Amino acid sequence: MHSHKFLDPLPQSGLKVEPKTDLEASIRRLIDEGGGWIDFARFMSTALYDPKNGYYSSQNRQIGGSPASGSDFVTAPELTPSFGRALGNSVAQALEESQTDEIWEFGPGTGELARQLLEHLGERVKKYTLVDLSGELRERQVATLLPYRDKVRWVSELPPVMQGVVIGNEVLDAIPVNVLKRNAGVWFEQGVTYSQARTGPLGFEWSLRETPLRPPIEEGFTGDYLTEIHPQAEAFIQTLVQKFKRGVFFFIDYGFGEREYYHPQRHMGTLMCHFRHTADDNPLVLVGHKDITAHVNFTGVALAAQEAGAEVLGYTSQAHFLINSGLLEGLEGVESTQRAPALKLINEHEMGELFKVLVLGVGVSFDPLGCERGDRTHTL
Ligand SMILES: C[S@@+](CC[C@H](N)C(=O)[O-])C[C@H]1O[C@@H](n2cnc3c(N)ncnc32)[C@H](O)[C@@H]1O
């Protein structure tokens, strides 16, 4: 969970962080090449995934329990193994229904979720593949997954034909987005430029360009409005679906269906940065040091998947999904110190309601255990 998003904004005082000057120079070069402007997706992908200096490529210790560990955020599998155990019950059903025995995990973080799933699923999983854009966390993953070394492998490119169960926890929110702004009734794309005069030699600034791009819903918008669109996440899903001949996908993330995402009241957008367990909304500073995310438009993801040939098997809140998958039964007899973090996963005011689970099927159709009660596919 990017749990700190519920905490204070980034405290500016007392912060001693060396700017990543090489990364900033690369982005300025891109801006120069783009005629003084790049779209936000380009900025975000460079800030996060530049092979040398990007946030996810370099030695930042991103994921961990507290600021003291030098980390920036904590995710569900890091909070408690109950997450992997409950998800594992749903994955067991998906393996059975799809008659497959392998798992593909995207953006596997420290390897902790892989460990939990492998432990829980035992011989039902014959092969577990970790897919990430960067190898930075590989060492940590190798150490965590040592007992399962015969089953685990790492790839950075996907084969043409795939099958099995896909897991993506907090991956879609890390895929670059484009930013749109409606100003006095006119839509602009909000990209990035830099200026020497106003904010110092390396200062990045927002910059608007007129655009034919629109959010998927714009009825009801009257005032000024800032939002995101997610072409890269949708392309990612389509590519994946097209490669699968038989499989079940579980995507877990914070986000909404499009009517909620593009609601006239959500006029500030959902871009969010995470640094040392605090959240802020300015991705243009501390570039490469902060995580940058946007909420997921699950309707867009579901439609893209359907177009590519997948079926939406279910969509619900994380709370419903984990409870339906047996989270509470797994806590019987467990000490209260271990129960408390598990309850965070399902508490409405913490991760239970903002986080959703989308279950997709390719070449296989069934009613997912995790969506048995409280399915919200009709809201997509
Ligand atoms: C917030 S972290 C996820 C952490 C982890 N799943 C957990 O639960 O602790 C997001 C991860 O997604 C990865 N990622 C983003 N886009 C990806 C893609 N297209 N394919 C594979 N991994 C991707 C990033 O490199 C990053 O490691």
PDBQT file of the ligand as one rigid body, heavy atoms in Angstrom, charges set to zero:
ROOT
HETATM    1  C1  LIG A 401       4.913   0.047  -6.693  1.00  0.00    +0.000 C 
HETATM    2  S1  LIG A 401       5.986  -1.115  -7.398  1.00  0.00    +0.000 S 
HETATM    3  C2  LIG A 401       5.150  -2.634  -7.077  1.00  0.00    +0.000 C 
HETATM    4  C3  LIG A 401       5.590  -3.327  -5.881  1.00  0.00    +0.000 C 
HETATM    5  C4  LIG A 401       5.207  -4.760  -5.625  1.00  0.00    +0.000 C 
HETATM    6  N1  LIG A 401       4.290  -5.345  -6.578  1.00  0.00    +0.000 N 
HETATM    7  C5  LIG A 401       4.639  -4.883  -4.217  1.00  0.00    +0.000 C 
HETATM    8  O1  LIG A 401       3.485  -5.225  -4.103  1.00  0.00    +0.000 OA
HETATM    9  O2  LIG A 401       5.372  -4.607  -3.268  1.00  0.00    +0.000 OA
HETATM   10  C6  LIG A 401       5.705  -0.961  -9.124  1.00  0.00    +0.000 C 
HETATM   11  C7  LIG A 401       6.606  -1.867  -9.958  1.00  0.00    +0.000 C 
HETATM   12  O3  LIG A 401       6.033  -2.064 -11.243  1.00  0.00    +0.000 OA
HETATM   13  C8  LIG A 401       7.075  -2.152 -12.179  1.00  0.00    +0.000 C 
HETATM   14  N2  LIG A 401       6.544  -1.942 -13.535  1.00  0.00    +0.000 N 
HETATM   15  C9  LIG A 401       6.010  -0.828 -14.066  1.00  0.00    +0.000 A 
HETATM   16  N3  LIG A 401       5.664  -1.027 -15.350  1.00  0.00    +0.000 NA
HETATM   17  C10 LIG A 401       5.956  -2.327 -15.631  1.00  0.00    +0.000 A 
HETATM   18  C11 LIG A 401       5.826  -3.152 -16.788  1.00  0.00    +0.000 A 
HETATM   19  N4  LIG A 401       5.313  -2.663 -17.923  1.00  0.00    +0.000 N 
HETATM   20  N5  LIG A 401       6.238  -4.422 -16.714  1.00  0.00    +0.000 NA
HETATM   21  C12 LIG A 401       6.762  -4.925 -15.579  1.00  0.00    +0.000 A 
HETATM   22  N6  LIG A 401       6.918  -4.195 -14.451  1.00  0.00    +0.000 NA
HETATM   23  C13 LIG A 401       6.520  -2.914 -14.473  1.00  0.00    +0.000 A 
HETATM   24  C14 LIG A 401       8.040  -1.090 -11.696  1.00  0.00    +0.000 C 
HETATM   25  O4  LIG A 401       9.332  -1.260 -12.225  1.00  0.00    +0.000 OA
HETATM   26  C15 LIG A 401       8.000  -1.307 -10.198  1.00  0.00    +0.000 C 
HETATM   27  O5  LIG A 401       8.969  -2.224  -9.795  1.00  0.00    +0.000 OA
ENDROOT
TORSDOF 0
